[in-house]
Amino acid sequence: MRYLLMIKGAFLEFKKSLHPNAIILPRYNGRVVSQEILGNIFTFFILYMLTFILGSFVFGYLGLDFKNAIGVTAACIGNVGPAIGDFGPSGNYSSLPSFGKFWASFLMLLGRLELFTVLILFTPFFWKKA
């Protein structure tokens, strides 16, 4: 649903730039979707991409080549198990250094429990008493 709304929102932005005075409302299942929800979806997508890039850089810093770093990051965030390259279906994650296994586990938690849910734990306002 997120991806469909994100694509629809992007197309509607193009339409709005062509027809600036038109009132164009995004719809999903016949219901109007608010701009706040679309903003949240775009924020999620950007945060997901930043996490993916950061995860790939960390695995690259740990010594993995480009293909393996991207494959392991995608597999961990997507919770799909086998990656591509050396970590594919015929391999395993045992060759990762200890910090790499910790980082892979953290990315798996981010992918499984949702980004916002896990990352909110690292913000100071979550831990302040009301």
N, C-alpha and C positions, 0 to 999 in steps of 0.2 A: 504494500500500500504506500509506503514511504517513497519508493522509487517512482511509482506511477504518478503520485502527486508532485514529486520533484520535476519530472519531465513535463507534466501538464503546466506547472507553474512557470517553467522556463519558456515554453511555447507561448503562454499568455503574456509574458513580459515582452516577447518579440511583437506580439499583436498590439500591445499597449504602445510600443515605440512607433509602430506604423500608424496607429489611430489614437493619438494622445487624449482625445476628448471622449472616447468610448468608455463605457462602464462594462468591464469584462470581469466576470466573477468565476473563479475556479469551482468546479463541481466534482463531487465523488459520490457515486450511487444516487444521483439526483439531488444531493444536498450541497449547499454552498459551503465551501471550506474557507474559514477565516484567514486573513493575512498573518495573524499570529501563529497559527498552526503551520502555514507554509514557511514562515520564518524559523520556527523550531525545526522543521524538516531540513531546511538548508543549513542551519547551524549543526545539526547532527551529521549531515553529510561532510561538511567542512572538518568537523572534529574527527570523524572517521578517517578522512584522508590524511589529516595531520598525524593521527596516531599510526596510520599505515606507513607514512614516510619516516616518522621517528623510529618506529620498529625496524624498518629496513636499514636505517642508518646504524642503529645499535648492533644489529646482526652483522652488518658490514664491518663495523669497528672491531667486532669480535673475531674477524678473519674469514667470514663467509664471502664467497664471490657474489656478484650482482644477482645472478639467477637464483641461487640458493637463498640469499637474504630476502628477496621479494617473495619467493615461494614459501619459505617458512613463516614469514609474517602473514601472508594471506591465509595460509592454513591455520595458523594459531588464532587470528582474529575471527576467521570464519568458522572455526571449530569443525574442520572437515577431516582432520587426522593427517593423512599423508600429504606431503607437499610435492614439489617438483625437484628434479635434480637428484642430489645425493640423499635427500630426505623423502624421496618418493615412496611408492608402495613397496619397493624391494629393500628400502633402507629404514633407518630409524633415527631418533634424535640423540642417540647415545654419544655421538661424536661432538656434540655441543659442549662448550665449557660450562662449568657450574653456573656462572652468572647467566649464560645463554639459556640454560634450562629454566632458571628463575624468571628471566624475561619472557620466555615463551609461555610459561604458566600464567604470568601476569596478563599477557595479551589474550590468552584463552579465557581468563576471567572477564576481561573487558568485553570480549565478543559474546560470551555466554550470558552475562548478567546485564548487558547493555552499558554503553559508554557513560551516559549521564549518571546511572546508578552507582557505578564504581568510582568515577572521578569526583563525584560530590563528596566522597569520604575524605578527599585530600584538600578540601577547602576549609579555611578557618571558620567561616560562619556556620558550618555544620556542627562544629564542636562547641560553639558558644552556647551558654545557657540563656534561655529566653527570658 
